[in-house]
Amino acid sequence: LTQMVLHCVAEFSPVLAVRKMAFVRKATNYNIEVFLKAPYKTQLSGNIHNLQQYILQNVEKYTGLMLDEVSITIDSIS
């Protein structure tokens, strides 16, 4: 699952770097929290929402796991 999320982020935007991930298993579904490092002057507002959807769709499509939430936090800007 970690490799899948790393691949999704790298494929979606090569300038973003994953710093940390957390997975929480609920009764039947998962929550994923992704912490990213972004370069200064990167357009984030629409792109982060699109990245959320991209991760959600690809993880559900290729693993069969159902996700309740994909939370993305920008914790560092370089």
N, CA, C and O atoms as a DFTB+ gen file, in Angstrom:
312 C
 N C O
     1  1       0.831      -1.192       0.000
     2  2       0.000       0.000       0.000
     3  2       0.875       1.256       0.000
     4  3       0.575       2.238      -0.679
     5  1       1.952       1.204       0.766
     6  2       2.881       2.336       0.794
     7  2       3.468       2.586      -0.587
     8  3       3.524       3.726      -1.047
     9  1       3.903       1.518      -1.245
    10  2       4.487       1.654      -2.580
    11  2       3.476       2.199      -3.585
    12  3       3.834       2.971      -4.474
    13  1       2.239       1.805      -3.446
    14  2       1.183       2.283      -4.341
    15  2       0.990       3.791      -4.185
    16  3       0.881       4.505      -5.181
    17  1       0.948       4.278      -2.951
    18  2       0.768       5.713      -2.706
    19  2       1.996       6.486      -3.190
    20  3       1.855       7.543      -3.804
    21  1       3.196       5.971      -2.920
    22  2       4.418       6.625      -3.408
    23  2       4.403       6.728      -4.929
    24  3       4.753       7.768      -5.489
    25  1       4.005       5.667      -5.585
    26  2       3.944       5.657      -7.041
    27  2       2.916       6.671      -7.555
    28  3       3.177       7.383      -8.524
    29  1       1.764       6.735      -6.915
    30  2       0.720       7.688      -7.323
    31  2       1.206       9.127      -7.215
    32  3       0.984       9.929      -8.123
    33  1       1.868       9.456      -6.112
    34  2       2.370      10.823      -5.924
    35  2       3.441      11.136      -6.960
    36  3       3.418      12.209      -7.563
    37  1       4.382      10.215      -7.177
    38  2       5.461      10.443      -8.144
    39  2       4.917      10.574      -9.564
    40  3       5.400      11.396     -10.342
    41  1       3.924       9.777      -9.899
    42  2       3.338       9.824     -11.232
    43  2       2.509      11.093     -11.436
    44  3       2.517      11.676     -12.520
    45  1       1.798      11.518     -10.396
    46  2       0.934      12.694     -10.493
    47  2       1.744      13.983     -10.565
    48  3       1.466      14.850     -11.394
    49  1       2.745      14.108      -9.697
    50  2       3.553      15.326      -9.657
    51  2       4.963      14.998      -9.180
    52  3       5.180      14.800      -7.985
    53  1       5.916      14.939     -10.093
    54  2       7.290      14.586      -9.715
    55  2       7.964      15.589      -8.774
    56  3       8.987      15.266      -8.170
    57  1       7.411      16.796      -8.638
    58  2       8.040      17.794      -7.768
    59  2       7.657      17.619      -6.304
    60  3       8.326      18.164      -5.426
    61  1       6.592      16.867      -6.025
    62  2       6.177      16.625      -4.639
    63  2       6.927      15.423      -4.082
    64  3       7.173      14.449      -4.793
    65  1       7.286      15.499      -2.807
    66  2       7.989      14.397      -2.152
    67  2       7.203      13.965      -0.917
    68  3       6.765      14.801      -0.127
    69  1       7.032      12.672      -0.759
    70  2       6.333      12.136       0.410
    71  2       7.305      12.093       1.575
    72  3       8.378      11.497       1.478
    73  1       6.927      12.724       2.672
    74  2       7.764      12.718       3.876
    75  2       7.336      11.633       4.855
    76  3       8.169      11.028       5.530
    77  1       6.023      11.394       4.926
    78  2       5.510      10.410       5.878
    79  2       4.114       9.985       5.439
    80  3       3.397      10.739       4.781
    81  1       3.741       8.752       5.818
    82  2       2.390       8.256       5.558
    83  2       1.877       7.545       6.793
    84  3       2.644       6.945       7.546
    85  1       0.581       7.620       6.989
    86  2      -0.052       6.893       8.094
    87  2      -1.297       6.207       7.544
    88  3      -2.060       6.790       6.774
    89  1      -1.484       4.957       7.955
    90  2      -2.641       4.168       7.530
    91  2      -3.425       3.768       8.765
    92  3      -2.862       3.260       9.734
    93  1      -4.724       4.001       8.723
    94  2      -5.596       3.616       9.836
    95  2      -6.674       2.704       9.270
    96  3      -7.399       3.071       8.346
    97  1      -6.762       1.518       9.840
    98  2      -7.794       0.581       9.384
    99  2      -9.031       0.727      10.248
   100  3      -8.979       0.582      11.470
   101  1     -10.134       1.012       9.597
   102  2     -11.427       1.066      10.277
   103  2     -12.044      -0.327      10.176
   104  3     -11.352      -1.281       9.820
   105  1     -13.307      -0.454      10.478
   106  2     -13.967      -1.767      10.456
   107  2     -13.782      -2.473       9.106
   108  3     -13.339      -3.620       9.060
   109  1     -14.117      -1.795       8.030
   110  2     -13.997      -2.424       6.712
   111  2     -13.179      -1.597       5.732
   112  3     -12.821      -2.092       4.663
   113  1     -12.880      -0.368       6.065
   114  2     -12.189       0.538       5.150
   115  2     -10.914       1.083       5.783
   116  3     -10.609       0.804       6.942
   117  1     -10.176       1.864       4.997
   118  2      -8.929       2.463       5.448
   119  2      -8.996       3.983       5.332
   120  3      -9.735       4.524       4.509
   121  1      -8.219       4.656       6.161
   122  2      -7.930       6.081       6.024
   123  2      -6.437       6.192       5.764
   124  3      -5.638       5.498       6.393
   125  1      -6.062       7.061       4.841
   126  2      -4.653       7.290       4.531
   127  2      -4.354       8.753       4.783
   128  3      -5.095       9.634       4.348
   129  1      -3.265       9.007       5.486
   130  2      -2.795      10.374       5.692
   131  2      -1.405      10.477       5.085
   132  3      -0.510       9.699       5.417
   133  1      -1.233      11.448       4.187
   134  2       0.024      11.631       3.466
   135  2       0.572      13.015       3.800
   136  3      -0.142      14.013       3.704
   137  1       1.840      13.066       4.192
   138  2       2.520      14.325       4.482
   139  2       3.522      14.575       3.362
   140  3       4.372      13.734       3.072
   141  1       3.408      15.757       2.732
   142  2       4.215      16.061       1.556
   143  2       5.160      17.231       1.782
   144  3       4.933      18.098       2.626
   145  1       6.225      17.220       0.995
   146  2       7.143      18.354       0.898
   147  2       6.968      18.910      -0.513
   148  3       7.048      18.172      -1.496
   149  1       6.728      20.221      -0.603
   150  2       6.493      20.855      -1.896
   151  2       7.498      21.975      -2.117
   152  3       7.869      22.667      -1.170
   153  1       7.940      22.161      -3.352
   154  2       8.834      23.276      -3.648
   155  2       8.088      24.610      -3.572
   156  3       6.880      24.676      -3.800
   157  1       8.817      25.649      -3.255
   158  2       8.266      26.997      -3.205
   159  2       7.697      27.362      -4.575
   160  3       8.258      26.976      -5.601
   161  1       6.602      28.092      -4.600
   162  2       5.896      28.563      -5.801
   163  2       5.191      27.445      -6.567
   164  3       4.889      27.609      -7.748
   165  1       4.929      26.326      -5.924
   166  2       4.158      25.259      -6.562
   167  2       2.674      25.548      -6.399
   168  3       2.222      25.875      -5.301
   169  1       1.913      25.432      -7.482
   170  2       0.461      25.604      -7.417
   171  2      -0.116      24.427      -6.643
   172  3      -0.012      23.282      -7.084
   173  1      -0.727      24.700      -5.487
   174  2      -1.172      23.618      -4.618
   175  2      -2.682      23.448      -4.548
   176  3      -3.160      22.318      -4.441
   177  1      -3.446      24.527      -4.606
   178  2      -4.874      24.464      -4.268
   179  2      -5.637      23.403      -5.058
   180  3      -6.175      22.477      -4.451
   181  1      -5.703      23.497      -6.340
   182  2      -6.437      22.513      -7.128
   183  2      -5.697      21.203      -7.271
   184  3      -6.308      20.137      -7.330
   185  1      -4.372      21.286      -7.327
   186  2      -3.573      20.081      -7.538
   187  2      -3.674      19.097      -6.380
   188  3      -3.693      17.887      -6.605
   189  1      -3.739      19.586      -5.156
   190  2      -3.811      18.687      -4.003
   191  2      -5.148      17.952      -3.997
   192  3      -5.197      16.760      -3.694
   193  1      -6.219      18.643      -4.326
   194  2      -7.525      17.982      -4.402
   195  2      -7.501      16.897      -5.491
   196  3      -8.004      15.792      -5.282
   197  1      -6.918      17.218      -6.642
   198  2      -6.819      16.234      -7.723
   199  2      -5.938      15.054      -7.322
   200  3      -6.229      13.913      -7.682
   201  1      -4.870      15.319      -6.582
   202  2      -3.999      14.240      -6.102
   203  2      -4.757      13.329      -5.143
   204  3      -4.606      12.109      -5.193
   205  1      -5.567      13.915      -4.275
   206  2      -6.400      13.120      -3.359
   207  2      -7.267      12.141      -4.140
   208  3      -7.307      10.951      -3.831
   209  1      -7.951      12.645      -5.140
   210  2      -8.830      11.804      -5.953
   211  2      -8.037      10.747      -6.713
   212  3      -8.483       9.607      -6.849
   213  1      -6.867      11.126      -7.207
   214  2      -6.020      10.203      -7.963
   215  2      -5.570       9.034      -7.085
   216  3      -5.627       7.879      -7.507
   217  1      -5.125       9.335      -5.871
   218  2      -4.709       8.281      -4.939
   219  2      -5.900       7.397      -4.598
   220  3      -5.798       6.172      -4.650
   221  1      -7.020       8.004      -4.252
   222  2      -8.222       7.253      -3.880
   223  2      -8.648       6.303      -5.000
   224  3      -8.876       5.118      -4.756
   225  1      -8.754       6.812      -6.209
   226  2      -9.219       5.997      -7.331
   227  2      -8.245       4.869      -7.657
   228  3      -8.667       3.737      -7.890
   229  1      -6.946       5.167      -7.677
   230  2      -5.973       4.144      -8.046
   231  2      -5.818       3.066      -6.980
   232  3      -5.698       1.888      -7.316
   233  1      -5.819       3.437      -5.718
   234  2      -5.709       2.433      -4.658
   235  2      -6.934       1.526      -4.683
   236  3      -6.802       0.305      -4.593
   237  1      -8.112       2.107      -4.804
   238  2      -9.326       1.284      -4.853
   239  2      -9.356       0.404      -6.101
   240  3      -9.772      -0.753      -6.039
   241  1      -8.918       0.950      -7.230
   242  2      -8.953       0.212      -8.493
   243  2      -7.967      -0.957      -8.508
   244  3      -8.326      -2.061      -8.917
   245  1      -6.732      -0.726      -8.067
   246  2      -5.687      -1.736      -8.216
   247  2      -5.523      -2.664      -7.016
   248  3      -4.951      -3.745      -7.155
   249  1      -6.008      -2.268      -5.845
   250  2      -5.863      -3.140      -4.675
   251  2      -7.183      -3.750      -4.236
   252  3      -7.195      -4.783      -3.567
   253  1      -8.288      -3.127      -4.603
   254  2      -9.587      -3.608      -4.159
   255  2      -9.945      -3.157      -2.753
   256  3     -11.033      -3.465      -2.267
   257  1      -9.046      -2.430      -2.088
   258  2      -9.326      -1.902      -0.752
   259  2     -10.193      -0.658      -0.874
   260  3      -9.981       0.170      -1.760
   261  1     -11.156      -0.531       0.007
   262  2     -12.018       0.642       0.005
   263  2     -11.456       1.670       0.983
   264  3     -11.101       1.338       2.113
   265  1     -11.381       2.917       0.535
   266  2     -10.850       4.000       1.359
   267  2     -11.981       4.925       1.782
   268  3     -12.836       5.289       0.974
   269  1     -11.977       5.301       3.060
   270  2     -12.917       6.307       3.544
   271  2     -12.383       7.703       3.277
   272  3     -13.132       8.613       2.920
   273  1     -11.074       7.861       3.456
   274  2     -10.504       9.207       3.415
   275  2      -9.042       9.153       3.002
   276  3      -8.293       8.269       3.419
   277  1      -8.650      10.119       2.172
   278  2      -7.244      10.369       1.872
   279  2      -6.987      11.803       2.299
   280  3      -7.508      12.743       1.698
   281  1      -6.186      11.964       3.333
   282  2      -5.879      13.286       3.868
   283  2      -4.458      13.657       3.458
   284  3      -3.523      12.883       3.661
   285  1      -4.305      14.845       2.879
   286  2      -2.984      15.301       2.443
   287  2      -2.626      16.562       3.204
   288  3      -3.402      17.516       3.254
   289  1      -1.436      16.555       3.800
   290  2      -0.922      17.696       4.547
   291  2       0.408      18.115       3.943
   292  3       1.296      17.285       3.747
   293  1       0.547      19.412       3.646
   294  2       1.841      19.940       3.214
   295  2       2.566      20.344       4.486
   296  3       2.215      21.347       5.107
   297  1       3.566      19.580       4.878
   298  2       4.240      19.889       6.141
   299  2       5.584      20.562       5.938
   300  3       6.258      20.918       6.905
   301  1       5.979      20.739       4.673
   302  2       7.251      21.405       4.421
   303  2       7.228      22.026       3.029
   304  3       6.789      21.407       2.060
   305  1       7.711      23.263       2.953
   306  2       7.880      23.938       1.667
   307  2       9.340      24.333       1.565
   308  3       9.892      24.987       2.451
   309  1       9.958      23.920       0.458
   310  2      11.396      24.209       0.303
   311  2      11.631      25.210      -0.805
   312  3      12.775      25.571      -1.078
